[in-house]
């Protein structure tokens, strides 16, 4: 039996939720993983690709930019004053606080261009990429999104990562970020949901140690600028 979710009330607090944003790192003039750099790696010879990559990489040492050389720009918002475009936003709260349900509501609004629940305007009509390890797409995730009115032609679920000899493995942020970027570019997605984040950190990352987690989040934060 499929239970129809109750529409999200923005003023309902089931349990404390915190939104934490990680800014994207300052990009080099030509980031080695930007589309223009990747294009040369794909279309050129292996020797040319190697030269392009070396030319794009900064020399060892600190990367410093003068204040006058920083391009000023306003923050672009997916959900005004709540979720910024091109940033990593973390939903932090106790189990059962409704974090996953909130992401489902976001999918429904973005894929249909519905109004935000706080009267801040309409969500931008766009595609969404979902990486979800806890909810089966067939009997849980997609039925919930259907009940919320999401457009299933505009959201795409990452099931797994294919490996050698027909095997598959769990998506890994350490090894599969470029593949995720390719999917984002393919669909022109404006929202990527990774739920729960800790599941996809990889075996070499201790989720309890910020010095290991933060560099990965910083790399993830740079993903929108490369897409």
N, C-alpha and C positions, 0 to 999 in steps of 0.2 A: 504494500500500500504506500502511495506517495503522499506525503503530508505537504500541503500548500503552505509555503512560508508566509509569515505576516509581513506586510510592507514595512520597510525600514522607517523608524521614527528617529530623526536626528537628535532629538532631545531625550531619548530614552537611554538611560545608563544602566546596563545590566551589571557590569563590572568595570573597573578603571581600564581605559585604553590609552596608550600613549602613541603619538605619531612622531617618529624620529626621522629626519631627513639627512642623507649623506650627500654632500655636493659632489658634482663631477670634478675630477682633477683638472688643473690648467692644461689645456692641450698644446702640443707643439705645433709649429706651423703646418707640418704635414705629419699627422700621427701615422705610425706604420700600419695600423689596423683600420684607418679610415678607408671608405670605399675607393677613393682615387688611388690609394697605395695598394689596396688589395687587387684592384683591376689590373695594375701592372704586374702583380705577382701571378695572376691567372692567365693573362694574355701573352706575356713575354716569355722568353726562354728562361731556363733555370738559372743561367748565368746572369741574365738581365734582372731576374727577380731578386737574386741575391744582392746585386748591386743596389737595386732600388730600396731594399730593406735596410741595408747598411747606411745608405744616404739619409734615410728617414729617421734612423735611430739617433738620439742625442749622444754626445760624448760622455764618458763616465764623469761623474761629479754632480754638484748641485745644479738644479735648473732654477734660475732666478729671473724674474721679470720685474722691470721697473713699473712703478705705479702709473706713470704717464703712458706706458705702452699697453696697459690693460684696457680692453674694449668694454665699455660700460653697456649693460643691457638690462632690461627689466625681466623679472621672473615671469615665465609663461606658465599658466595654470591649466591643469586638467579640471580640477574642482577648485574654484577660486578661494584662495586663502587657506586651503586645506591640503591639496595634493598638487605638487608642482610637476610640470612636464620636464623631462630630462634629469630627474633626480630620483634617488632611491628613498622611498618612504617606508618605514617599518611600522607595522601595527603590533604593539606590544601589550600583552594582557594575560590574565590567568586563563587556564583551560575553561571553555564554556562561556567566555566573555562575548562571543559572537564575532570574532575576528574573521573567520572564513565566510560567515554569512554576509558580513560587510563587503568582502571582496566579490561575492556573488551579486550583490546589489549593484556594485560598481560596474560589473560586466553588463548587466541588464541595461543600465542607464547609458553607458558609452556605446553599446552596439545598436541602440535605438534612438539615441539623441534625446532621451527624456530629461525632464527638469531635475535639477538637484533638489534634495528635500529641504534645503535651507533658504529657498527662494533666491539663490545666487545666479540664476540663469539656467540654461540648458547644457547638458554634457555634449562635448564635441562628438559628432557621429564618426566612429572609427572602428577599426578592427582591434581585437584583444588577443594576446597570447597567454595561455594558462598553463602553468607547470604545477601540478597538484598530485601529491603522493598519497594523500589520505582518503580521497573520495573517488570511488569507481565511476568512470564517466557514464557507463551504461545505466546503472541503477541508482546513482546518487547525484553526481555532479550535473549532468545534463538535464535530468528531470527537475532538479532544483532551479536551474537556470530557465527552463521552460516555464515553470510556475511563476517566475519573476518577470516573464515576458521578454527574455533576452532573444536577440536575433541570432540563430545558430549558423547563419551564413557569414557572420562577422566575428565569431570567436573560434579559436583553434587551440586544441589541447595537445600538449607534448606528452605522449604516452611513455616513451622510453628512448634509449639511444641504441641503434643497431651496432653490433660488434661483428667480429670475424665468425665465419662458418655459421651464419644464420642465427647467432646468439644475440641476446640483448642485455643491456645493463641500465641501471638507474642514471638519469641525467645528472651530470656533475658540473658544478660551476667552475671548477678548476680546469677542466679539459674541454668542456662543450660550449664555452661562451661564444666563440666565433660562429658555431653552428646556430646558436640561438639568435645571434645578430643577423645571420642570413635569413632566418624565418621572419624576423621583425621587418627587415628590408623588403622581403617578398610581399608581405601583406600590408606594409605601410602602417603597422600597428602603433598606437599611441599609448597603450597600456599593457604592461607585462606583469602578471601576477605569479609569484613564486610562493607556494604554500605547502608545507612550512619551510622556511628558508634553511633551517638547520639540517634538514634531510639531504640537501643538495650541496653541502659545503665540501664533501669529499672526505676520504678516510684520513688524510694528512692534516686536517684542520681540527683543532680542539675548540669546540663552540664556546667553552667557558673561558678561553684566553683571548682577550680583545686584541693583543698584538698579532694574533694569527687571523682573526676574523676581519679586523678593520682593513688591512690591505686588500683582501678579497672584495669587501664592500666598496672600496674606493675604485677598484677595477670595474666592478659591476656598475658603479655610478658613472663611469666614463663611456659605458655602452651606448647610451642615447646619442652622444656626440659623435660616435663613429658610424651611426646608422643613417 
